[in-house]
Amino acid sequence: MGPEHPNPGKPFTARGFPRHCYLPDSEKGRKVLRLLLVAWDRRLIFSVGTSSTTGESDTVIWNEVHHKTEFGSNLTGHGFPDPGHLDNVLEELRAQGITEDDGLMEK
């Protein structure tokens, strides 16, 4: 946890970890994966805050880049496959300052 979090140094929970997410094994899916790795390195995938699902404070939460955590169904709205998901993720990553050029420059 760094100074960018709402309560640096305060204990926090991480419910439901590890998380598993799904992307298609396609050219666009691999591009999104490269950019998600850049977002991970920049500490943009998760944050510590209040869960919109449970209302719990000081817990690890997603940080504005949606992931598909359910395979083969969409009971929660987070199911894969979802035809618009990759375009949505690319837009969310752009909003976080990550562009396709970043996927070429960083490991």
C-alpha positions in Angstrom: 0.0 0.0 0.0 1.4 3.4 -0.9 0.6 7.0 -0.1 -1.9 7.1 -2.9 -4.3 4.9 -0.9 -6.9 6.5 1.4 -5.5 5.1 4.6 -1.8 4.3 4.1 -0.4 2.1 6.8 -3.8 1.0 8.1 -4.5 -2.8 8.0 -6.7 -3.9 5.1 -8.4 -7.1 3.9 -8.2 -8.9 0.6 -11.3 -11.0 0.3 -11.7 -13.4 -2.6 -8.1 -13.6 -3.5 -6.4 -14.8 -5.6 -8.6 -13.5 -8.4 -8.8 -15.3 -11.8 -9.7 -13.4 -15.0 -10.2 -14.4 -18.6 -9.1 -13.0 -21.9 -9.4 -14.6 -25.4 -6.3 -16.1 -26.9 -6.4 -13.8 -29.9 -4.2 -11.0 -31.2 -6.4 -8.4 -29.5 -6.6 -10.4 -26.3 -2.8 -10.6 -26.2 -2.6 -6.9 -26.8 -5.0 -6.3 -23.9 -2.9 -8.6 -21.7 0.3 -6.7 -22.5 -1.4 -3.4 -21.5 -2.9 -5.0 -18.3 0.7 -6.0 -17.4 1.7 -2.3 -17.8 -1.2 -1.3 -15.6 -0.2 -3.9 -13.0 3.4 -2.6 -13.0 2.0 0.9 -12.5 -0.2 -0.3 -9.6 -3.4 0.6 -11.4 -5.3 -2.8 -11.3 -6.2 -2.8 -7.6 -6.5 -0.2 -4.9 -7.6 -0.2 -1.2 -10.9 1.3 -0.5 -14.6 0.6 0.1 -16.1 -2.4 -1.8 -19.0 -1.4 -4.0 -20.2 -5.0 -3.7 -20.1 -5.6 0.1 -19.6 -2.1 1.5 -16.6 -3.2 3.4 -14.0 -0.5 4.0 -10.2 -0.8 3.8 -10.3 -3.8 1.5 -8.7 -4.5 -1.9 -10.9 -3.4 -4.7 -10.8 -3.3 -8.5 -9.4 0.1 -9.7 -11.6 1.1 -12.7 -10.4 -1.5 -15.2 -13.0 -4.3 -15.6 -12.0 -7.9 -15.7 -14.0 -11.0 -16.6 -13.9 -13.2 -13.6 -16.6 -15.7 -14.6 -16.1 -18.2 -17.4 -18.9 -19.5 -19.6 -21.7 -17.6 -18.0 -22.6 -14.0 -17.1 -24.6 -14.4 -13.8 -22.7 -11.5 -12.2 -22.3 -9.3 -15.2 -18.6 -10.2 -15.2 -18.8 -13.2 -17.5 -16.6 -14.3 -20.4 -17.1 -14.3 -23.3 -18.4 -10.8 -23.8 -18.0 -9.4 -27.3 -17.4 -5.7 -26.2 -15.1 -6.5 -23.3 -11.7 -5.9 -25.0 -12.8 -2.6 -26.5 -14.1 -1.5 -23.1 -10.8 -2.5 -21.4 -8.8 -0.6 -23.9 -10.9 2.5 -23.3 -10.6 2.1 -19.5 -6.8 1.7 -19.8 -6.6 4.8 -22.0 -8.5 6.6 -19.2 -5.8 5.5 -16.8 -3.1 6.9 -19.2 -2.1 3.6 -20.8 -2.0 3.5 -24.6 -1.1 0.9 -27.1 2.4 2.4 -27.4 2.9 1.5 -23.7 2.4 -2.2 -24.6 5.3 -1.9 -27.1 7.7 -0.1 -24.8 7.4 -1.9 -21.5 7.8 -5.5 -20.6 
